């Protein structure tokens, strides 16, 4: 296995995984933290997390369908979310850092280099960089709108070898598994059909902003730039553990560029 300096992974976890009954799903978050703690023995790990809006709803019952409501919820939820992460990583004697980014940070070379250097410094000192979109003070034009595409841009900007998206599905299916019982997971993809990228996003959680389409767009972004993405279940981390620790691809979908 390659040394730590040669391997870097970005893990993105969705709201559906972190939210349970309008509060933080602490057991699933702890499982994620344990996964990262074990991965850090071999890899550099960057975490991109959703869940601030959902966490905020536990403190403020605001209308999340309105922009100002989501911003207020995110502002209230961000410290709640980070406090939970901090206390759980502390069990493994690991420190965390919060980094809030917008799409503008990737459009400016100076700003991109700055956050690249900040992340590199955190990793050098064994601090876990935890990234979320800064949707509190930003305008819609400055944000990606979903953390799937944010995580893809982070993976590319930080030269990560792999983006792992932990979601509420086992992978990408040949048809909608909620409508067709015979739907099968496509284990590897080197190209995404244009019609699949054009579908509407349909997040399964009221607090989420993504859906399968945003994940496909994230994969497409990385594949076109020579990078890989692995989509798997975040409720049960077995598929992620098998792939990342054992090199066994039992469940999940690997998106990789054509040779």
C-alpha atoms as an extended CHARMM CRD file, in Angstrom:
* protein
*
       259  EXT
         1         1  UNK       CA              0.0000000000        0.0000000000        0.0000000000  PROA      1               0.0000000000
         2         2  UNK       CA              1.2270000000        3.4780000000       -0.8510000000  PROA      2               0.0000000000
         3         3  UNK       CA              2.6010000000        5.7660000000        1.8180000000  PROA      3               0.0000000000
         4         4  UNK       CA              0.4730000000        8.4320000000        3.4010000000  PROA      4               0.0000000000
         5         5  UNK       CA              2.1670000000       11.2460000000        1.4650000000  PROA      5               0.0000000000
         6         6  UNK       CA              1.1760000000        9.6940000000       -1.8680000000  PROA      6               0.0000000000
         7         7  UNK       CA             -2.5120000000        9.0780000000       -1.2320000000  PROA      7               0.0000000000
         8         8  UNK       CA             -5.2940000000       11.5280000000       -0.5460000000  PROA      8               0.0000000000
         9         9  UNK       CA             -9.0210000000       10.8750000000       -0.1980000000  PROA      9               0.0000000000
        10        10  UNK       CA            -11.9390000000       13.2880000000       -0.0360000000  PROA      10              0.0000000000
        11        11  UNK       CA            -15.0020000000       11.9080000000        1.7250000000  PROA      11              0.0000000000
        12        12  UNK       CA            -18.3380000000       13.6220000000        1.2480000000  PROA      12              0.0000000000
        13        13  UNK       CA            -21.2530000000       12.7420000000        3.5230000000  PROA      13              0.0000000000
        14        14  UNK       CA            -24.8110000000       13.7630000000        2.7220000000  PROA      14              0.0000000000
        15        15  UNK       CA            -27.5580000000       15.2260000000        4.8520000000  PROA      15              0.0000000000
        16        16  UNK       CA            -29.6460000000       12.0430000000        4.6290000000  PROA      16              0.0000000000
        17        17  UNK       CA            -26.8590000000       10.1150000000        6.3660000000  PROA      17              0.0000000000
        18        18  UNK       CA            -26.2830000000       12.6970000000        9.0980000000  PROA      18              0.0000000000
        19        19  UNK       CA            -29.9200000000       13.6000000000        9.8110000000  PROA      19              0.0000000000
        20        20  UNK       CA            -32.3870000000       11.5090000000       11.8000000000  PROA      20              0.0000000000
        21        21  UNK       CA            -35.7150000000       12.8580000000       13.0420000000  PROA      21              0.0000000000
        22        22  UNK       CA            -34.5520000000       16.4580000000       12.4970000000  PROA      22              0.0000000000
        23        23  UNK       CA            -31.4170000000       16.0300000000       14.5940000000  PROA      23              0.0000000000
        24        24  UNK       CA            -27.8690000000       14.7440000000       14.0920000000  PROA      24              0.0000000000
        25        25  UNK       CA            -27.6890000000       10.9710000000       13.6360000000  PROA      25              0.0000000000
        26        26  UNK       CA            -24.9270000000       10.5400000000       16.2180000000  PROA      26              0.0000000000
        27        27  UNK       CA            -24.3570000000        6.8220000000       15.7270000000  PROA      27              0.0000000000
        28        28  UNK       CA            -23.8700000000        7.2100000000       11.9790000000  PROA      28              0.0000000000
        29        29  UNK       CA            -21.6510000000       10.2430000000       12.5200000000  PROA      29              0.0000000000
        30        30  UNK       CA            -19.5560000000        8.2320000000       14.9780000000  PROA      30              0.0000000000
        31        31  UNK       CA            -19.2130000000        5.4310000000       12.4370000000  PROA      31              0.0000000000
        32        32  UNK       CA            -18.0070000000        7.9990000000        9.8990000000  PROA      32              0.0000000000
        33        33  UNK       CA            -15.4900000000        9.4570000000       12.3510000000  PROA      33              0.0000000000
        34        34  UNK       CA            -14.1850000000        5.9640000000       13.1110000000  PROA      34              0.0000000000
        35        35  UNK       CA            -13.8130000000        5.2870000000        9.3840000000  PROA      35              0.0000000000
        36        36  UNK       CA            -11.8120000000        8.4910000000        8.9230000000  PROA      36              0.0000000000
        37        37  UNK       CA             -9.6600000000        7.7950000000       11.9890000000  PROA      37              0.0000000000
        38        38  UNK       CA             -8.7140000000        4.4130000000       10.5450000000  PROA      38              0.0000000000
        39        39  UNK       CA             -8.1490000000        5.8170000000        7.0540000000  PROA      39              0.0000000000
        40        40  UNK       CA             -5.8120000000        8.4720000000        8.4000000000  PROA      40              0.0000000000
        41        41  UNK       CA             -3.3560000000        5.7490000000        9.3830000000  PROA      41              0.0000000000
        42        42  UNK       CA             -2.6430000000        5.3940000000        5.6670000000  PROA      42              0.0000000000
        43        43  UNK       CA             -4.1760000000        8.3180000000        3.7990000000  PROA      43              0.0000000000
        44        44  UNK       CA             -4.6080000000       12.0550000000        3.9360000000  PROA      44              0.0000000000
        45        45  UNK       CA             -8.3440000000       12.5410000000        4.4690000000  PROA      45              0.0000000000
        46        46  UNK       CA            -10.4480000000       15.6190000000        3.7500000000  PROA      46              0.0000000000
        47        47  UNK       CA            -14.0910000000       15.6340000000        4.8320000000  PROA      47              0.0000000000
        48        48  UNK       CA            -16.8210000000       17.5270000000        2.9910000000  PROA      48              0.0000000000
        49        49  UNK       CA            -19.9530000000       17.5000000000        5.0890000000  PROA      49              0.0000000000
        50        50  UNK       CA            -23.5690000000       18.4790000000        4.6690000000  PROA      50              0.0000000000
        51        51  UNK       CA            -26.0000000000       18.6970000000        7.5680000000  PROA      51              0.0000000000
        52        52  UNK       CA            -25.7440000000       22.2750000000        8.8610000000  PROA      52              0.0000000000
        53        53  UNK       CA            -29.2800000000       23.2270000000        7.8200000000  PROA      53              0.0000000000
        54        54  UNK       CA            -30.7110000000       20.0410000000        9.3170000000  PROA      54              0.0000000000
        55        55  UNK       CA            -28.7440000000       20.5850000000       12.5360000000  PROA      55              0.0000000000
        56        56  UNK       CA            -30.0270000000       24.1500000000       12.7130000000  PROA      56              0.0000000000
        57        57  UNK       CA            -33.6000000000       22.9430000000       12.5250000000  PROA      57              0.0000000000
        58        58  UNK       CA            -33.1230000000       21.2780000000       15.9180000000  PROA      58              0.0000000000
        59        59  UNK       CA            -32.6470000000       24.7830000000       17.3580000000  PROA      59              0.0000000000
        60        60  UNK       CA            -34.8190000000       26.8930000000       15.0330000000  PROA      60              0.0000000000
        61        61  UNK       CA            -38.0540000000       25.7420000000       13.4160000000  PROA      61              0.0000000000
        62        62  UNK       CA            -37.8370000000       27.9940000000       10.3590000000  PROA      62              0.0000000000
        63        63  UNK       CA            -39.1960000000       27.5190000000        6.8580000000  PROA      63              0.0000000000
        64        64  UNK       CA            -36.3280000000       25.7660000000        5.0740000000  PROA      64              0.0000000000
        65        65  UNK       CA            -37.9600000000       26.2860000000        1.6760000000  PROA      65              0.0000000000
        66        66  UNK       CA            -37.2150000000       30.0270000000        1.8330000000  PROA      66              0.0000000000
        67        67  UNK       CA            -33.6960000000       31.2660000000        1.1800000000  PROA      67              0.0000000000
        68        68  UNK       CA            -33.4250000000       33.3850000000        4.3270000000  PROA      68              0.0000000000
        69        69  UNK       CA            -34.7920000000       30.4880000000        6.3800000000  PROA      69              0.0000000000
        70        70  UNK       CA            -32.1260000000       28.1010000000        5.0490000000  PROA      70              0.0000000000
        71        71  UNK       CA            -29.4150000000       30.6770000000        5.6900000000  PROA      71              0.0000000000
        72        72  UNK       CA            -30.5730000000       31.2360000000        9.2670000000  PROA      72              0.0000000000
        73        73  UNK       CA            -30.7720000000       27.4840000000        9.8260000000  PROA      73              0.0000000000
        74        74  UNK       CA            -27.2900000000       27.0030000000        8.3870000000  PROA      74              0.0000000000
        75        75  UNK       CA            -25.9090000000       29.7480000000       10.6390000000  PROA      75              0.0000000000
        76        76  UNK       CA            -27.4480000000       28.1280000000       13.7120000000  PROA      76              0.0000000000
        77        77  UNK       CA            -26.5740000000       24.6030000000       12.6450000000  PROA      77              0.0000000000
        78        78  UNK       CA            -22.9470000000       25.0160000000       11.6030000000  PROA      78              0.0000000000
        79        79  UNK       CA            -21.5700000000       25.2950000000       15.1920000000  PROA      79              0.0000000000
        80        80  UNK       CA            -23.8430000000       22.4440000000       16.3080000000  PROA      80              0.0000000000
        81        81  UNK       CA            -22.5500000000       20.2500000000       13.5090000000  PROA      81              0.0000000000
        82        82  UNK       CA            -18.8980000000       21.1510000000       14.1250000000  PROA      82              0.0000000000
        83        83  UNK       CA            -19.2430000000       20.6720000000       17.8790000000  PROA      83              0.0000000000
        84        84  UNK       CA            -20.4970000000       17.1350000000       17.2870000000  PROA      84              0.0000000000
        85        85  UNK       CA            -17.6130000000       16.3670000000       14.9620000000  PROA      85              0.0000000000
        86        86  UNK       CA            -15.0820000000       17.9010000000       17.3400000000  PROA      86              0.0000000000
        87        87  UNK       CA            -16.2380000000       15.8500000000       20.3310000000  PROA      87              0.0000000000
        88        88  UNK       CA            -16.2590000000       12.6060000000       18.3220000000  PROA      88              0.0000000000
        89        89  UNK       CA            -12.8490000000       13.1220000000       16.7190000000  PROA      89              0.0000000000
        90        90  UNK       CA            -11.5060000000       13.9780000000       20.1810000000  PROA      90              0.0000000000
        91        91  UNK       CA            -12.1710000000       10.3630000000       21.1660000000  PROA      91              0.0000000000
        92        92  UNK       CA             -9.3910000000        9.4520000000       18.7250000000  PROA      92              0.0000000000
        93        93  UNK       CA             -7.2730000000       12.4090000000       19.8990000000  PROA      93              0.0000000000
        94        94  UNK       CA             -7.7330000000       14.1010000000       16.5380000000  PROA      94              0.0000000000
        95        95  UNK       CA             -8.2100000000       17.8210000000       15.9830000000  PROA      95              0.0000000000
        96        96  UNK       CA            -10.5340000000       19.3370000000       13.3750000000  PROA      96              0.0000000000
        97        97  UNK       CA            -10.6830000000       22.5580000000       11.3870000000  PROA      97              0.0000000000
        98        98  UNK       CA            -13.6580000000       24.1840000000        9.6910000000  PROA      98              0.0000000000
        99        99  UNK       CA            -13.3260000000       25.5390000000        6.1540000000  PROA      99              0.0000000000
       100       100  UNK       CA            -16.2790000000       27.2490000000        4.4490000000  PROA      100             0.0000000000
       101       101  UNK       CA            -16.0160000000       27.6500000000        0.6800000000  PROA      101             0.0000000000
       102       102  UNK       CA            -18.0950000000       29.0070000000       -2.1930000000  PROA      102             0.0000000000
       103       103  UNK       CA            -17.8500000000       28.5690000000       -5.9380000000  PROA      103             0.0000000000
       104       104  UNK       CA            -16.0370000000       31.9140000000       -6.0850000000  PROA      104             0.0000000000
       105       105  UNK       CA            -13.1180000000       30.4070000000       -4.1590000000  PROA      105             0.0000000000
       106       106  UNK       CA            -12.4440000000       28.1320000000       -7.1330000000  PROA      106             0.0000000000
       107       107  UNK       CA            -12.7180000000       30.9480000000       -9.6950000000  PROA      107             0.0000000000
       108       108  UNK       CA             -9.9530000000       33.0470000000       -8.1630000000  PROA      108             0.0000000000
       109       109  UNK       CA             -6.4320000000       31.6100000000       -8.4720000000  PROA      109             0.0000000000
       110       110  UNK       CA             -5.2520000000       33.4780000000       -5.3810000000  PROA      110             0.0000000000
       111       111  UNK       CA             -8.1660000000       32.2460000000       -3.2710000000  PROA      111             0.0000000000
       112       112  UNK       CA             -7.8150000000       28.6910000000       -4.5420000000  PROA      112             0.0000000000
       113       113  UNK       CA             -4.1040000000       28.5910000000       -3.7270000000  PROA      113             0.0000000000
       114       114  UNK       CA             -4.8490000000       30.0080000000       -0.2770000000  PROA      114             0.0000000000
       115       115  UNK       CA             -7.3180000000       27.3020000000        0.7230000000  PROA      115             0.0000000000
       116       116  UNK       CA             -5.1120000000       24.6320000000       -0.8890000000  PROA      116             0.0000000000
       117       117  UNK       CA             -2.2340000000       25.7180000000        1.3360000000  PROA      117             0.0000000000
       118       118  UNK       CA             -4.4840000000       25.8550000000        4.4040000000  PROA      118             0.0000000000
       119       119  UNK       CA             -5.7090000000       22.3020000000        3.7750000000  PROA      119             0.0000000000
       120       120  UNK       CA             -2.1620000000       21.0540000000        3.1360000000  PROA      120             0.0000000000
       121       121  UNK       CA             -1.0400000000       22.6210000000        6.4210000000  PROA      121             0.0000000000
       122       122  UNK       CA             -3.8970000000       21.0020000000        8.3340000000  PROA      122             0.0000000000
       123       123  UNK       CA             -3.0570000000       17.6070000000        6.8850000000  PROA      123             0.0000000000
       124       124  UNK       CA              0.6340000000       18.0570000000        7.6390000000  PROA      124             0.0000000000
       125       125  UNK       CA             -0.2510000000       18.5290000000       11.3020000000  PROA      125             0.0000000000
       126       126  UNK       CA             -2.7730000000       15.6500000000       11.3410000000  PROA      126             0.0000000000
       127       127  UNK       CA             -5.7770000000       17.9790000000       11.5960000000  PROA      127             0.0000000000
       128       128  UNK       CA             -8.9440000000       16.8720000000        9.8130000000  PROA      128             0.0000000000
       129       129  UNK       CA            -10.1510000000       19.6240000000        7.4460000000  PROA      129             0.0000000000
       130       130  UNK       CA            -13.9630000000       19.6860000000        7.4940000000  PROA      130             0.0000000000
       131       131  UNK       CA            -15.4030000000       21.5870000000        4.5440000000  PROA      131             0.0000000000
       132       132  UNK       CA            -18.9010000000       22.8760000000        3.9420000000  PROA      132             0.0000000000
       133       133  UNK       CA            -20.3770000000       25.4080000000        1.5650000000  PROA      133             0.0000000000
       134       134  UNK       CA            -20.5440000000       28.9400000000        2.9260000000  PROA      134             0.0000000000
       135       135  UNK       CA            -24.1880000000       29.5390000000        2.0660000000  PROA      135             0.0000000000
       136       136  UNK       CA            -24.8130000000       31.9180000000        4.9680000000  PROA      136             0.0000000000
       137       137  UNK       CA            -23.4750000000       35.1890000000        3.5100000000  PROA      137             0.0000000000
       138       138  UNK       CA            -23.0810000000       34.1620000000       -0.1260000000  PROA      138             0.0000000000
       139       139  UNK       CA            -25.5270000000       34.7900000000       -2.9520000000  PROA      139             0.0000000000
       140       140  UNK       CA            -26.9880000000       31.9880000000       -5.0960000000  PROA      140             0.0000000000
       141       141  UNK       CA            -24.5490000000       32.9670000000       -7.8630000000  PROA      141             0.0000000000
       142       142  UNK       CA            -21.5930000000       32.3130000000       -5.5320000000  PROA      142             0.0000000000
       143       143  UNK       CA            -22.5810000000       28.8220000000       -4.4060000000  PROA      143             0.0000000000
       144       144  UNK       CA            -22.5390000000       25.3910000000       -5.9960000000  PROA      144             0.0000000000
       145       145  UNK       CA            -25.9380000000       24.6920000000       -4.4320000000  PROA      145             0.0000000000
       146       146  UNK       CA            -25.0270000000       21.1580000000       -3.4250000000  PROA      146             0.0000000000
       147       147  UNK       CA            -22.0620000000       19.5610000000       -1.6870000000  PROA      147             0.0000000000
       148       148  UNK       CA            -21.6550000000       16.8160000000       -4.2900000000  PROA      148             0.0000000000
       149       149  UNK       CA            -20.2280000000       19.2700000000       -6.7990000000  PROA      149             0.0000000000
       150       150  UNK       CA            -18.3970000000       21.1590000000       -4.0600000000  PROA      150             0.0000000000
       151       151  UNK       CA            -16.6700000000       17.9190000000       -3.0280000000  PROA      151             0.0000000000
       152       152  UNK       CA            -15.7190000000       17.1510000000       -6.6350000000  PROA      152             0.0000000000
       153       153  UNK       CA            -14.1110000000       20.5700000000       -6.9870000000  PROA      153             0.0000000000
       154       154  UNK       CA            -12.3220000000       20.1140000000       -3.6440000000  PROA      154             0.0000000000
       155       155  UNK       CA            -11.0260000000       16.6970000000       -4.7420000000  PROA      155             0.0000000000
       156       156  UNK       CA             -9.7030000000       18.1550000000       -7.9850000000  PROA      156             0.0000000000
       157       157  UNK       CA             -8.2110000000       21.2920000000       -6.4000000000  PROA      157             0.0000000000
       158       158  UNK       CA             -6.4200000000       19.2900000000       -3.6800000000  PROA      158             0.0000000000
       159       159  UNK       CA             -5.1410000000       16.6220000000       -6.1100000000  PROA      159             0.0000000000
       160       160  UNK       CA             -7.0090000000       13.8520000000       -4.2920000000  PROA      160             0.0000000000
       161       161  UNK       CA             -6.7340000000       10.3480000000       -5.7050000000  PROA      161             0.0000000000
       162       162  UNK       CA            -10.3560000000        9.5530000000       -4.9530000000  PROA      162             0.0000000000
       163       163  UNK       CA            -13.6520000000       11.1640000000       -3.9520000000  PROA      163             0.0000000000
       164       164  UNK       CA            -15.9200000000        8.9310000000       -1.8890000000  PROA      164             0.0000000000
       165       165  UNK       CA            -19.5630000000       10.0300000000       -1.6910000000  PROA      165             0.0000000000
       166       166  UNK       CA            -21.4790000000        8.4480000000        1.1790000000  PROA      166             0.0000000000
       167       167  UNK       CA            -25.1880000000        8.5940000000        0.3960000000  PROA      167             0.0000000000
       168       168  UNK       CA            -28.5340000000        6.9500000000        1.1270000000  PROA      168             0.0000000000
       169       169  UNK       CA            -28.1650000000        4.6000000000       -1.8530000000  PROA      169             0.0000000000
       170       170  UNK       CA            -25.8810000000        1.6260000000       -2.5110000000  PROA      170             0.0000000000
       171       171  UNK       CA            -24.6300000000        2.9330000000       -5.8370000000  PROA      171             0.0000000000
       172       172  UNK       CA            -25.8110000000        3.9290000000       -9.2970000000  PROA      172             0.0000000000
       173       173  UNK       CA            -28.4620000000        1.6350000000      -10.7420000000  PROA      173             0.0000000000
       174       174  UNK       CA            -29.3730000000        0.8010000000      -14.3190000000  PROA      174             0.0000000000
       175       175  UNK       CA            -32.9070000000        1.9560000000      -13.4540000000  PROA      175             0.0000000000
       176       176  UNK       CA            -34.6670000000        3.5290000000      -10.4760000000  PROA      176             0.0000000000
       177       177  UNK       CA            -34.5980000000        0.8940000000       -7.6900000000  PROA      177             0.0000000000
       178       178  UNK       CA            -37.6170000000        2.5030000000       -6.0290000000  PROA      178             0.0000000000
       179       179  UNK       CA            -39.7250000000        1.8010000000       -9.1020000000  PROA      179             0.0000000000
       180       180  UNK       CA            -38.1430000000       -1.3970000000      -10.4370000000  PROA      180             0.0000000000
       181       181  UNK       CA            -37.4070000000       -4.4220000000       -8.2670000000  PROA      181             0.0000000000
       182       182  UNK       CA            -35.0320000000       -5.8300000000      -10.8950000000  PROA      182             0.0000000000
       183       183  UNK       CA            -32.8000000000       -2.7400000000      -10.8650000000  PROA      183             0.0000000000
       184       184  UNK       CA            -29.1140000000       -3.6200000000      -10.6880000000  PROA      184             0.0000000000
       185       185  UNK       CA            -26.1120000000       -1.6200000000       -9.5200000000  PROA      185             0.0000000000
       186       186  UNK       CA            -23.6410000000       -0.6280000000      -12.2130000000  PROA      186             0.0000000000
       187       187  UNK       CA            -20.3140000000       -1.3430000000      -10.5160000000  PROA      187             0.0000000000
       188       188  UNK       CA            -18.1190000000        0.6690000000      -12.8940000000  PROA      188             0.0000000000
       189       189  UNK       CA            -18.7570000000        3.5740000000      -15.2350000000  PROA      189             0.0000000000
       190       190  UNK       CA            -16.3340000000        5.3600000000      -17.5420000000  PROA      190             0.0000000000
       191       191  UNK       CA            -18.9170000000        7.5910000000      -19.1740000000  PROA      191             0.0000000000
       192       192  UNK       CA            -22.2330000000        9.0770000000      -18.0760000000  PROA      192             0.0000000000
       193       193  UNK       CA            -25.0790000000        9.4040000000      -20.6100000000  PROA      193             0.0000000000
       194       194  UNK       CA            -25.9910000000       13.0200000000      -21.3610000000  PROA      194             0.0000000000
       195       195  UNK       CA            -29.6590000000       12.3180000000      -20.6900000000  PROA      195             0.0000000000
       196       196  UNK       CA            -28.8140000000       11.1390000000      -17.1420000000  PROA      196             0.0000000000
       197       197  UNK       CA            -27.0160000000       14.4180000000      -16.4630000000  PROA      197             0.0000000000
       198       198  UNK       CA            -30.0330000000       16.3650000000      -17.7230000000  PROA      198             0.0000000000
       199       199  UNK       CA            -32.5420000000       14.7610000000      -15.3340000000  PROA      199             0.0000000000
       200       200  UNK       CA            -34.0020000000       16.7610000000      -12.4630000000  PROA      200             0.0000000000
       201       201  UNK       CA            -32.3270000000       16.4830000000       -9.0560000000  PROA      201             0.0000000000
       202       202  UNK       CA            -34.5370000000       14.7380000000       -6.5240000000  PROA      202             0.0000000000
       203       203  UNK       CA            -33.0990000000       14.6530000000       -3.0230000000  PROA      203             0.0000000000
       204       204  UNK       CA            -34.7200000000       12.1120000000       -0.7190000000  PROA      204             0.0000000000
       205       205  UNK       CA            -34.3320000000       14.2520000000        2.3930000000  PROA      205             0.0000000000
       206       206  UNK       CA            -36.2030000000       17.5110000000        2.9490000000  PROA      206             0.0000000000
       207       207  UNK       CA            -33.0120000000       19.2400000000        4.1010000000  PROA      207             0.0000000000
       208       208  UNK       CA            -30.8410000000       17.9730000000        1.2590000000  PROA      208             0.0000000000
       209       209  UNK       CA            -30.0970000000       19.9200000000       -1.9070000000  PROA      209             0.0000000000
       210       210  UNK       CA            -28.7640000000       17.1360000000       -4.1150000000  PROA      210             0.0000000000
       211       211  UNK       CA            -29.9460000000       13.8630000000       -5.5280000000  PROA      211             0.0000000000
       212       212  UNK       CA            -28.5280000000       11.2760000000       -7.9020000000  PROA      212             0.0000000000
       213       213  UNK       CA            -28.0870000000       13.8420000000      -10.6930000000  PROA      213             0.0000000000
       214       214  UNK       CA            -25.7560000000       16.0660000000       -8.6460000000  PROA      214             0.0000000000
       215       215  UNK       CA            -23.6780000000       12.9800000000       -7.8730000000  PROA      215             0.0000000000
       216       216  UNK       CA            -23.4810000000       12.1000000000      -11.5540000000  PROA      216             0.0000000000
       217       217  UNK       CA            -22.4190000000       15.6660000000      -12.3390000000  PROA      217             0.0000000000
       218       218  UNK       CA            -19.7080000000       15.4090000000       -9.6620000000  PROA      218             0.0000000000
       219       219  UNK       CA            -18.5030000000       12.1430000000      -11.1690000000  PROA      219             0.0000000000
       220       220  UNK       CA            -18.5720000000       13.5850000000      -14.6800000000  PROA      220             0.0000000000
       221       221  UNK       CA            -16.5360000000       16.6010000000      -13.5540000000  PROA      221             0.0000000000
       222       222  UNK       CA            -13.8320000000       14.3830000000      -12.0680000000  PROA      222             0.0000000000
       223       223  UNK       CA            -13.7530000000       11.7490000000      -14.8110000000  PROA      223             0.0000000000
       224       224  UNK       CA            -13.1780000000       14.4290000000      -17.4560000000  PROA      224             0.0000000000
       225       225  UNK       CA            -10.1520000000       15.5600000000      -15.4250000000  PROA      225             0.0000000000
       226       226  UNK       CA             -8.6730000000       12.1070000000      -14.9010000000  PROA      226             0.0000000000
       227       227  UNK       CA             -9.9320000000       11.5040000000      -11.3630000000  PROA      227             0.0000000000
       228       228  UNK       CA            -12.0880000000        8.7940000000       -9.7760000000  PROA      228             0.0000000000
       229       229  UNK       CA            -15.2180000000        8.8190000000       -7.6150000000  PROA      229             0.0000000000
       230       230  UNK       CA            -16.7540000000        6.0220000000       -5.5550000000  PROA      230             0.0000000000
       231       231  UNK       CA            -20.4640000000        6.2330000000       -4.6750000000  PROA      231             0.0000000000
       232       232  UNK       CA            -21.7260000000        3.9870000000       -1.8750000000  PROA      232             0.0000000000
       233       233  UNK       CA            -23.9880000000        3.7300000000        1.1560000000  PROA      233             0.0000000000
       234       234  UNK       CA            -23.3320000000        5.9410000000        4.1820000000  PROA      234             0.0000000000
       235       235  UNK       CA            -25.8160000000        4.2140000000        6.4650000000  PROA      235             0.0000000000
       236       236  UNK       CA            -23.8330000000        0.9840000000        6.2860000000  PROA      236             0.0000000000
       237       237  UNK       CA            -20.1340000000        1.6520000000        5.6790000000  PROA      237             0.0000000000
       238       238  UNK       CA            -19.2730000000       -1.9360000000        4.7690000000  PROA      238             0.0000000000
       239       239  UNK       CA            -18.9260000000       -1.1710000000        1.0510000000  PROA      239             0.0000000000
       240       240  UNK       CA            -16.6540000000        1.7980000000        1.7610000000  PROA      240             0.0000000000
       241       241  UNK       CA            -14.5460000000       -0.1880000000        4.1990000000  PROA      241             0.0000000000
       242       242  UNK       CA            -14.2140000000       -3.1470000000        1.8310000000  PROA      242             0.0000000000
       243       243  UNK       CA            -13.1140000000       -0.9150000000       -1.0130000000  PROA      243             0.0000000000
       244       244  UNK       CA            -10.8120000000        1.4280000000        0.9090000000  PROA      244             0.0000000000
       245       245  UNK       CA             -9.1560000000       -1.0580000000        3.2570000000  PROA      245             0.0000000000
       246       246  UNK       CA             -9.2700000000       -4.3460000000        1.3650000000  PROA      246             0.0000000000
       247       247  UNK       CA             -9.4840000000       -3.2410000000       -2.2400000000  PROA      247             0.0000000000
       248       248  UNK       CA            -12.6650000000       -5.3060000000       -2.6110000000  PROA      248             0.0000000000
       249       249  UNK       CA            -15.4380000000       -3.8510000000       -4.7480000000  PROA      249             0.0000000000
       250       250  UNK       CA            -18.5600000000       -5.6290000000       -3.4830000000  PROA      250             0.0000000000
       251       251  UNK       CA            -21.0990000000       -2.8050000000       -3.5430000000  PROA      251             0.0000000000
       252       252  UNK       CA            -21.0530000000        0.7640000000       -4.7560000000  PROA      252             0.0000000000
       253       253  UNK       CA            -20.2510000000        2.3390000000       -8.1000000000  PROA      253             0.0000000000
       254       254  UNK       CA            -16.7670000000        3.3520000000       -9.2000000000  PROA      254             0.0000000000
       255       255  UNK       CA            -16.6690000000        6.1960000000      -11.7150000000  PROA      255             0.0000000000
       256       256  UNK       CA            -13.3000000000        6.2640000000      -13.4390000000  PROA      256             0.0000000000
       257       257  UNK       CA            -11.9200000000        7.9660000000      -16.5270000000  PROA      257             0.0000000000
       258       258  UNK       CA            -11.4120000000        6.0730000000      -19.7570000000  PROA      258             0.0000000000
       259       259  UNK       CA             -7.9010000000        4.7410000000      -20.2320000000  PROA      259             0.0000000000
